[in-house]
Amino acid sequence: MLMDHQRSLGFLMHDVASRMRYRFDARARALGVTRQQWRVIFWLARTPGVTQAELADTLEVERITLCRMIDRMAEAGLVERRADPSDRRVWRLHLLPEAVRIADKLAEIGAEVEREALAALSPEAADIVIDSLERLRNGLRHRETEAVGQREIA
């Protein structure tokens, strides 16, 4: 028996995330950044000095793809590569002032889109949704950790 996919958790989460991302993208375009660029800016704002390899893994893109993107962003004066003091083969990524300004604007856009999405709920219901999603995420992380541990034992 097929379940009603319109009401399945996975479908609803994907649909809500896609709609929020679409609204965010439309506003972020006015800042002159693509989705991939704003994702890089967000991550570098949260984790300055991350390596290109770590960032590629986090963003789930090929390393060469990220390298080309970072090349373009560096040319645009958004990011810079700094040599790792302990391993000269490794480059650490940092935002430049223009990208910090964009990151601040992106955060404002994100807060605005979130407010719009949550406006359909009472403040109490919004808190319940956020708390529930955090618990779902943490539960899935716990299961992933258990699965990794079981594979290592086997």
C-alpha positions in Angstrom: 0.0 0.0 0.0 1.4 3.4 -1.0 1.5 6.1 1.6 0.1 9.5 0.9 3.4 11.1 -0.1 1.9 14.6 0.2 1.8 14.0 4.0 5.0 12.1 4.5 7.6 13.6 6.7 10.3 13.4 4.0 8.2 15.0 1.3 7.0 17.8 3.5 10.4 18.6 4.8 11.9 18.6 1.3 9.0 20.7 0.0 9.2 23.3 2.8 13.0 23.5 2.5 12.8 23.9 -1.3 10.2 26.7 -1.1 12.2 28.5 1.6 15.4 28.1 -0.5 13.6 29.4 -3.6 12.5 32.6 -1.7 16.0 33.0 -0.2 17.6 32.6 -3.6 15.4 35.2 -5.2 16.5 37.8 -2.6 20.1 36.7 -2.5 20.4 37.2 -6.3 20.0 40.9 -5.7 23.4 40.8 -3.8 25.1 39.3 -6.9 25.8 35.9 -5.4 24.7 32.5 -6.6 23.4 29.7 -4.4 26.8 28.0 -4.4 28.5 31.2 -3.5 26.2 32.1 -0.6 26.6 28.6 0.7 30.4 29.1 0.7 30.0 32.5 2.4 27.7 31.1 5.1 30.1 28.2 5.9 33.2 30.5 6.0 31.4 33.0 8.2 30.6 30.1 10.6 34.0 28.3 10.3 36.7 30.7 9.3 40.0 29.0 8.3 38.4 25.8 7.1 40.4 23.9 4.5 39.2 23.6 0.9 38.9 19.9 1.3 36.8 20.2 4.5 34.5 22.7 2.8 34.1 20.6 -0.3 33.1 17.7 1.9 30.7 19.8 4.0 29.0 21.3 0.9 29.0 17.9 -0.8 30.7 19.1 -4.0 33.7 17.7 -5.8 37.0 19.3 -4.6 37.9 20.5 -8.1 34.5 22.2 -8.4 35.0 24.0 -5.1 38.5 25.0 -6.1 37.2 26.7 -9.3 34.5 28.4 -7.3 37.0 29.7 -4.8 39.2 30.9 -7.7 36.3 33.0 -9.0 35.4 34.2 -5.5 39.0 35.2 -4.8 39.1 37.1 -8.1 35.9 38.9 -7.1 37.5 39.9 -3.8 35.2 37.8 -1.6 37.6 35.2 -0.2 41.3 34.6 0.3 43.4 31.5 0.6 46.0 31.5 3.4 48.7 28.9 3.8 48.3 26.6 6.8 51.1 27.4 9.2 51.7 23.7 9.9 51.3 22.3 6.4 52.1 24.4 3.4 50.2 22.0 1.1 46.9 23.1 2.8 45.0 26.3 2.1 42.8 27.8 4.7 39.8 29.9 3.5 38.8 33.3 4.9 36.2 35.8 4.0 37.3 39.3 2.9 35.4 42.4 4.1 33.0 42.5 1.1 31.9 38.9 1.7 31.4 39.7 5.4 29.1 42.4 4.4 27.3 40.0 2.1 27.1 37.4 4.9 25.4 39.9 7.1 22.9 40.7 4.4 22.3 37.0 3.8 21.6 36.5 7.5 19.0 39.2 7.4 17.4 37.6 4.3 17.4 34.2 6.1 15.7 35.6 9.2 13.1 37.3 7.0 12.3 34.1 5.1 12.1 32.2 8.3 9.7 34.8 9.8 7.6 34.5 6.7 7.5 30.7 6.9 6.7 30.6 10.6 4.0 33.3 10.3 1.5 30.6 9.4 2.0 29.2 13.0 1.4 30.5 16.4 4.6 31.3 18.4 3.9 28.2 20.5 3.4 26.0 17.4 6.6 27.4 15.9 8.6 26.5 19.0 7.1 22.9 18.9 8.1 22.5 15.2 11.6 23.8 15.8 12.1 21.6 18.9 10.7 18.6 17.1 13.0 19.1 14.1 16.0 19.4 16.4 15.0 16.1 18.1 14.6 14.4 14.7 18.0 15.7 13.6 19.7 14.6 16.8 18.0 11.2 16.7 19.2 10.6 13.1 22.7 11.7 14.1 22.7 9.3 17.0 21.6 6.4 14.7 24.3 7.4 12.1 26.9 7.3 14.9 25.6 3.9 16.0 25.7 2.5 12.5 29.3 3.7 12.0 30.2 2.1 15.3 28.6 -1.2 14.3 30.5 -1.3 11.0 33.8 -0.7 12.8 33.0 -3.7 15.1 32.1 -6.0 12.3 
